[in-house]
Amino acid sequence: MKTRFRILTIFFTLGLLSAFGWLDFILIKISMDKNDFGAGQIAGIIVLSIFVVAGLISIQRLAKTVRFENDKMIINWLFRTKRLEYDLKDILGFQWSSLTAQPVDYKQIIIYTSDKKTIGISDFECGNFYKIEEYVKGRFEIFHSYKKKANEEWIKMEYEKSKELDLDQIKMINFVIYTLWALIGFILWLTLKDLNSSTGLSNGRLVISLISLLFLILSVRKYQIERKRKQRITAYNNA
């Protein structure tokens, strides 16, 4: 069992970093061409550069794989020489938590080890998070503290937290999807207006419309996935 990276997160992260990096480059180039480095330009360059550097540092620190095999948990960081390896008997347990990445809070599992280290796995970066979650739930206990074992009440609270994290995330994802559908509907309405106008449909509007249709298809698929996930959670808790 091994974590694999979430494709959407990879594209989103690279796209965001590329956008900030490109804007930073354009701003520097314009300032150099005009030989004008005023307070506004300098502030803009600094802010954009901070975003780019912070993003690169976050990737360098957080990009990792977690693998469970041969009674061991092995953690490898992609852009660091750091590697950790634990026997499964040295894993004390886990808790659920959330990872804030606007506009959606992502579900996270925190794994606690005997040397008082914590390993976080979230569905922000992990494409097979729910398979990993099922594996962790089946192999390890709920963690309370290094001095106290979790009792039945604490375990019940943790599972309730897990359910609430799932339902809150589904609610926020659906809100984002509804907002996206409204925006796509507006874009398509403008496209139909252009088709009926004397000037016709421009190439730019055609490209935007095609991209919007692609996002519509992907968002419908995501909506169906989240609806099925909510049904599973509801059915499990009513069982």
Order of alpha helices (4+ residues) and beta strands (2+ residues): alpha-alpha-beta-beta-beta-beta-beta-beta-alpha-alpha-alpha
